[in-house]
Amino acid sequence: MKNHISFFETLLRERCSVSAEDLFKYSHDETEDISILPNVVLKPETTEEVSQILHYCNTHKIPVTPSGARTGLSGGAIPLHGGVAMSMERFNKIITIDEENNQVTTEPGVITQVLQDAVKAKGLFYPPDPASKGSCFIGGNVSENSGGPKAVKYGVTNEYVLNLEVVLPTGEIVWTGANVLKNATGYNLTQLITGSEGTLAVITKIVLKLIPHPTHDLLMLVPFFNAEEACKAVAEILRKGITPSGLEFMERDALLWTKDFIGDNAIQIGDNHAAHLLIEVDGFNSDLLMDDCTKIMAVLEQFETDEVLFAESQAQKESLWKLRRSVGEAVKANSIYKEEDTVVPRYELPVLLKHIKRIGNEYGFKSICYGHAGDGNLHVNIIKGDLTDDQWNNELPKAIRELFKEVVKLGGTISGEHGIGLVQKPYMDIAFSNKSLNLMKEIKSVFDPNGILNPGKIV
């Protein structure tokens, strides 16, 4: 590898690193406690440099793992086979905001919230908002097809990606589509790259569709005495023709752990509160939003709930959303855990929750559930607690496999927004037939004939 590093040092100079500190920094993301060191960390800042790196690595069959902000939860940025960790952090410019066509062209290393704030200043809205939006990169969002709370109304990342500049593993630079809202010209390469988790190409520019930014929103926190009843209420709200801009589910312990983690005691959680729904509506007419809230309250009357909290100020809204967005961090700070990203048709949420608790009882693990209930997307945090290492390493995978089988039986699948990456790859046979998996492998080989780009992920 020494000769190869000399090439990279000549190309990038100080943006090539083999320091122990950098190798460790880029050896992991937020996935459990997995860490695998790369041989070298590279920080290109132009598309041409990415092209030269990939062409060289393809010629010499050196593994390359694209790296963003490393906030992922499926091991997508872990350099499983060593080689090059290629950080895209220097691709951090918003190139242009096109107010006439409601589009933005950006580099992939821009923090998602920075992008959202920049377009909001122009009265425009980029809705996908993962919990880590304050630190994750927009390129990682595209690579994982990220969602977030607002997906229930506005959809996930792929619905906003119009065009991509990418570098293929062999070094060629191509655009995948066109900067238009309708495109029926050939295979949809843009959508193929979106969600491909850095296994097919390296994204260097992104063109996103924008929409007008809503001017009003209302937010309520609803305590339920029964968690399954909270799940049932989700489908009933949507069946009444109301489309909230956020419809989030949090089990009791999710909120309790998060309150302690962030030191927020403003929200009181009763001893008999089993779960909460966080419900937001947004739009351009405050009277219509109040009508939506009235309809939601009428639905909630069918269920046993405690007093509903309406956020009375922007500060209180931000406080409630901070509670929801901090759940993942709170769980991680509390215990060793595994997070499963299940998704089912939303009407099946109560059944899914029953299966989770049944399987937990059978295998002896505690789970904390929360997520985007409006999409049927439930994050299942499995807590190690008193489980032995043998149970954790050998029995728990059996429990997860059983859970995923139940998810698929309900018409769902094994990842809603976190991706497959490294940790979910062993379960792909549950969601897909051998033929489907082979098609994916063949697509991978067309893009990446030597298998150098993010090897060992998805398939």
C-alpha positions in Angstrom: 0.0 0.0 0.0 3.0 2.3 0.5 3.4 3.0 -3.2 -0.3 3.7 -3.6 -0.1 6.2 -0.7 2.7 8.0 -2.4 0.4 8.5 -5.4 -2.4 9.9 -3.3 0.0 12.2 -1.5 1.2 13.6 -4.8 -2.4 14.1 -5.9 -3.8 15.6 -2.7 -0.8 16.6 -0.6 -2.0 17.5 2.9 -5.5 16.1 2.1 -4.1 12.6 2.3 -3.7 11.2 5.8 -2.5 8.0 7.4 -2.5 9.4 11.0 -3.8 7.1 13.7 -6.3 9.8 14.7 -7.8 10.1 11.2 -7.8 6.4 10.5 -9.9 5.8 13.6 -12.2 8.8 12.9 -13.1 7.4 9.5 -13.3 3.8 10.7 -16.9 4.0 12.0 -20.2 5.8 11.8 -23.0 5.7 14.4 -23.7 2.0 13.9 -23.4 0.3 17.3 -19.8 -0.1 18.2 -18.3 -1.3 14.9 -14.9 0.1 13.9 -12.7 -1.0 10.9 -9.7 1.0 10.0 -9.0 2.2 6.5 -5.4 2.3 5.2 -5.6 5.9 4.2 -8.1 8.8 4.4 -8.5 11.0 1.3 -10.2 14.4 1.1 -10.8 15.4 -2.5 -12.4 18.7 -3.3 -13.1 18.5 -7.0 -14.9 16.1 -9.2 -11.7 15.6 -11.2 -9.8 14.5 -8.1 -12.5 12.0 -7.3 -12.3 10.7 -10.9 -8.5 10.3 -10.6 -8.8 8.5 -7.3 -11.4 6.1 -8.5 -9.6 5.4 -11.8 -6.4 4.6 -9.9 -8.1 2.5 -7.3 -10.1 0.6 -10.0 -6.9 -0.1 -11.9 -5.1 -1.4 -8.8 -8.2 -3.0 -7.2 -8.1 -0.9 -4.0 -11.4 -0.8 -2.0 -12.9 2.7 -1.7 -15.5 3.6 0.9 -17.3 7.0 0.4 -17.6 8.9 3.7 -19.9 11.7 4.5 -20.8 13.0 8.0 -20.8 9.4 9.3 -24.1 9.7 11.0 -25.5 6.5 9.4 -27.0 3.6 11.4 -26.5 0.7 9.0 -22.7 0.6 8.7 -22.7 2.1 5.2 -19.6 4.3 5.8 -17.5 1.6 7.5 -14.5 0.6 5.4 -15.1 -3.1 5.7 -12.1 -4.1 3.6 -9.8 -1.3 4.5 -8.3 0.6 1.6 -9.4 4.2 1.0 -11.9 6.1 3.1 -12.9 8.9 0.7 -14.3 11.8 2.7 -16.6 14.2 0.8 -16.5 16.9 3.5 -14.7 19.4 1.3 -17.6 19.3 -1.2 -19.4 21.8 1.0 -20.8 24.5 -1.3 -24.4 25.3 -2.3 -23.7 26.1 -5.9 -26.9 27.9 -6.8 -30.5 28.4 -5.6 -32.7 28.8 -8.7 -35.8 30.7 -7.4 -37.4 30.8 -10.9 -37.5 27.0 -11.2 -37.6 26.2 -7.4 -34.4 24.2 -7.6 -31.1 24.1 -5.7 -27.8 22.7 -7.0 -25.5 21.6 -4.2 -22.4 19.7 -3.4 -22.9 16.5 -1.3 -20.9 17.7 1.8 -23.4 20.4 2.7 -25.1 19.9 6.1 -28.8 19.2 5.5 -30.0 21.9 7.9 -27.7 24.4 6.4 -29.2 23.7 3.0 -32.7 23.9 4.4 -32.0 27.3 6.1 -30.4 28.7 2.9 -33.5 27.9 0.8 -35.9 28.9 3.5 -34.3 32.4 3.4 -35.7 32.5 -0.2 -39.1 31.3 0.9 -38.5 27.8 -0.4 -38.6 24.4 1.3 -36.6 21.2 1.2 -38.8 18.9 3.3 -36.8 15.7 4.1 -35.5 16.1 7.6 -33.7 13.2 9.3 -33.2 13.4 13.0 -29.5 14.1 12.4 -30.2 17.0 10.0 -28.0 19.3 12.0 -25.0 17.2 11.3 -25.7 14.8 8.4 -24.7 15.7 4.8 -27.1 16.0 1.9 -25.0 13.6 -0.1 -25.5 10.9 2.6 -29.3 11.6 2.6 -29.3 11.0 -1.2 -27.2 7.8 -0.8 -29.5 6.4 1.9 -32.8 7.9 0.5 -33.4 9.4 3.9 -36.8 10.3 5.3 -37.7 11.9 8.6 -40.8 13.2 10.3 -42.1 15.2 7.4 -42.2 12.2 5.0 -45.8 11.5 6.0 -46.9 14.6 4.0 -44.0 15.5 1.8 -42.3 12.2 0.9 -38.6 11.1 1.2 -35.4 12.2 -0.5 -35.8 10.5 -3.8 -39.0 12.5 -4.6 -36.8 15.7 -4.6 -33.7 14.5 -6.5 -33.9 15.7 -10.1 -30.3 15.1 -11.4 -26.9 13.9 -10.1 -23.4 14.4 -11.2 -21.6 11.2 -10.3 -18.2 9.5 -10.7 -18.4 5.9 -11.7 -16.0 3.4 -10.0 -14.0 3.3 -13.2 -13.4 7.1 -13.1 -15.9 8.4 -15.7 -17.9 11.5 -14.8 -21.6 11.4 -15.9 -24.9 13.2 -15.2 -27.7 10.8 -14.5 -30.7 12.8 -15.7 -32.0 16.4 -16.4 -33.0 19.4 -14.4 -36.7 18.9 -15.2 -39.8 17.8 -13.3 -40.8 15.2 -15.9 -38.4 12.8 -17.5 -39.4 9.7 -19.4 -36.1 9.4 -21.3 -34.5 6.0 -20.8 -33.8 4.2 -17.6 -34.0 6.3 -14.5 -30.4 6.3 -13.4 -31.0 9.2 -11.0 -33.4 7.1 -8.9 -31.1 4.1 -9.2 -28.2 6.0 -7.6 -30.5 7.5 -5.0 -30.6 5.0 -2.1 -27.7 2.9 -3.5 -25.6 3.6 -0.4 -22.4 4.6 -2.2 -22.1 1.2 -3.9 -22.6 2.2 -7.5 -21.1 5.7 -7.9 -19.7 8.7 -5.9 -22.1 11.7 -5.9 -20.4 15.0 -6.6 -23.3 17.4 -7.4 -27.0 17.2 -6.6 -30.0 19.0 -8.2 -33.0 19.1 -5.9 -36.6 20.2 -6.4 -37.9 22.7 -3.9 -41.4 23.8 -2.9 -42.8 27.0 -1.3 -42.2 27.0 2.5 -45.3 26.7 4.7 -46.0 29.9 6.6 -47.9 28.3 9.6 -47.8 25.2 11.7 -49.5 23.8 14.8 -48.1 21.1 17.1 -49.6 18.8 19.7 -48.3 16.1 22.1 -50.9 13.4 22.9 -50.5 11.0 25.8 -52.0 7.5 25.5 -52.6 5.0 28.2 -52.0 2.1 25.8 -49.3 2.0 23.2 -51.2 -0.1 20.7 -54.1 2.3 20.9 -51.7 5.1 19.9 -50.7 3.1 16.9 -54.3 2.5 15.9 -55.0 6.3 16.2 -52.4 6.9 13.5 -54.3 5.1 10.8 -57.6 6.6 11.9 -56.3 10.2 11.6 -55.1 9.6 8.1 -58.3 7.8 7.1 -60.3 11.0 7.9 -58.5 12.8 5.1 -56.1 14.7 7.3 -52.4 14.6 6.3 -50.2 15.9 9.1 -46.8 17.2 8.3 -45.5 15.1 11.2 -47.1 12.1 13.0 -44.5 10.6 15.4 -44.8 7.7 17.9 -42.8 7.5 21.1 -43.0 4.8 23.8 -42.9 5.9 27.4 -39.2 5.0 28.0 -38.2 6.8 24.8 -39.4 10.0 26.3 -38.2 9.4 29.8 -34.7 8.5 28.7 -34.6 11.5 26.4 -35.8 14.0 29.0 -33.0 12.8 31.3 -30.5 12.9 28.4 -31.2 16.5 27.4 -32.2 17.7 30.9 -35.7 18.9 29.9 -38.3 18.6 32.6 -40.9 20.8 31.0 -43.0 17.9 29.8 -44.7 15.9 32.5 -45.1 12.2 31.8 -47.8 10.5 33.9 -47.2 7.1 35.5 -50.0 5.7 33.3 -48.8 7.2 30.1 -47.7 4.3 27.8 -46.9 6.2 24.6 -47.2 9.6 23.0 -48.0 10.9 19.5 -46.4 14.1 18.3 -48.7 15.6 15.7 -47.9 18.6 13.5 -50.0 20.2 10.7 -48.6 22.9 8.5 -49.7 25.0 5.5 -50.5 28.6 4.4 -53.9 29.2 6.2 -54.1 29.2 10.0 -57.9 28.8 9.9 -57.6 25.6 7.9 -54.9 24.3 10.2 -57.2 24.8 13.2 -59.9 22.9 11.3 -57.5 20.0 10.9 -56.7 20.1 14.6 -60.4 20.0 15.4 -60.8 16.9 13.2 -57.8 15.3 14.8 -59.2 15.9 18.3 -62.5 14.3 17.2 -60.6 11.2 16.1 -58.7 11.1 19.4 -61.9 11.1 21.3 -62.3 7.5 20.1 -59.3 6.5 22.2 -58.3 6.7 25.9 -55.9 9.7 26.1 -54.8 12.1 28.7 -54.8 15.9 28.3 -53.4 17.0 25.0 -50.6 19.6 25.0 -50.8 22.2 22.3 -47.5 24.1 21.8 -48.2 27.7 22.5 -45.0 29.3 21.2 -42.2 28.6 18.7 -39.9 27.9 21.6 -42.2 25.2 22.9 -42.5 23.7 19.4 -38.7 23.5 19.1 -38.5 21.9 22.6 -41.0 19.2 21.6 -39.2 18.5 18.4 -35.9 18.4 20.2 -37.3 15.7 22.4 -38.3 13.6 19.4 -35.1 14.1 17.5 -32.9 13.3 20.5 -34.4 9.9 21.2 -31.8 8.0 19.2 -28.9 9.7 21.0 -30.5 9.2 24.4 -30.9 5.5 23.8 -27.3 5.2 22.6 -26.0 7.1 25.7 -28.0 4.8 28.0 -27.0 1.4 26.8 -25.4 -0.8 24.2 -28.2 -1.3 21.7 -29.1 -2.4 18.2 -31.6 -0.4 16.1 -33.9 -2.0 13.6 -35.6 0.2 11.1 -38.9 -1.7 10.4 -41.7 -0.4 8.2 -45.2 -1.8 7.5 -48.4 -0.5 6.1 -49.5 2.0 8.8 -52.7 0.1 9.6 -50.5 -2.9 10.7 -48.5 -0.8 13.3 -50.4 -2.2 16.3 -49.8 -5.8 15.1 -46.1 -5.0 14.5 -45.8 -3.6 18.1 -47.4 -6.8 19.5 -44.8 -8.9 17.6 -41.9 -6.8 18.8 -42.9 -7.2 22.5 -43.7 -10.9 22.1 -40.4 -11.7 20.5 -38.7 -9.6 23.1 -40.3 -11.7 25.9 -39.3 -14.9 24.2 -35.7 -13.9 23.7 -35.3 -11.9 26.9 -34.6 -8.5 25.5 -36.1 -5.0 26.3 -37.0 -2.8 23.4 -37.7 0.9 23.1 -39.8 1.8 20.0 -40.4 5.2 18.4 -40.6 6.5 14.9 -42.5 7.9 12.0 -45.8 6.3 12.7 -47.5 8.2 9.8 -45.3 6.2 7.4 -45.6 2.9 9.3 -41.9 3.3 10.0 -41.0 2.1 13.5 -37.5 2.2 15.0 -36.9 -0.8 17.3 -34.1 -0.2 19.8 -33.1 -3.5 21.3 -31.3 -2.9 24.6 -28.5 -5.3 25.7 -29.3 -4.8 29.4 -28.6 -8.1 31.2 -28.2 -10.2 28.1 -24.9 -12.2 28.0 -22.4 -11.7 25.2 -23.5 -15.2 23.9 -27.2 -14.1 23.9 -26.3 -10.8 22.3 -24.1 -12.3 19.5 -25.7 -15.6 18.8 -29.4 -15.6 20.0 -30.3 -12.0 19.1 -29.8 -12.4 15.4 -32.4 -15.2 15.5 -34.8 -12.9 17.2 -34.2 -10.1 14.6 -34.7 -12.6 11.8 -38.0 -13.7 13.3 -39.0 -10.1 13.7 -38.2 -9.3 10.0 -40.2 -12.3 8.9 -43.2 -11.0 10.7 -42.6 -7.5 9.2 -42.6 -9.0 5.7 -45.7 -11.1 6.4 -47.4 -7.8 7.3 -46.5 -6.4 3.9 -43.5 -4.4 5.1 -39.8 -4.6 4.7 -36.6 -4.5 6.7 -35.5 -0.9 6.3 -37.6 2.2 5.9 -34.9 4.9 5.8 -31.6 3.7 7.4 -30.5 1.5 4.6 -29.1 -2.0 4.5 -25.3 -1.3 4.6 -23.4 -3.9 6.5 -25.6 -4.8 9.5 -28.9 -5.6 7.6 -27.2 -7.5 4.7 -27.6 -10.9 6.3 -31.4 -10.5 6.3 -31.9 -9.5 2.7 -33.1 -13.0 1.8 -36.2 -12.3 3.9 -37.3 -9.4 1.8 -36.1 -10.6 -1.7 -36.1 -13.7 -3.8 -32.8 -15.1 -5.1 -33.7 -13.8 -8.5 -34.1 -10.3 -7.2 -30.9 -10.4 -5.2 -29.0 -11.7 -8.3 -30.4 -8.8 -10.3 -29.0 -6.4 -7.7 -25.6 -8.1 -7.9 -25.6 -7.9 -11.7 -26.5 -4.2 -11.5 -23.6 -3.7 -9.1 -21.2 -5.5 -11.4 -22.2 -3.4 -14.4 -21.4 -0.2 -12.5 -18.4 -1.6 -10.6 -16.8 -4.5 -12.5 -13.9 -4.9 -10.0 -16.1 -4.5 -7.0 -14.0 -1.7 -5.4 -16.7 0.8 -4.4 -18.1 0.3 -0.8 -17.6 -3.5 -1.1 -19.5 -5.8 1.3 -22.6 -3.6 1.5 -26.2 -4.4 0.6 -25.4 -7.6 -1.5 
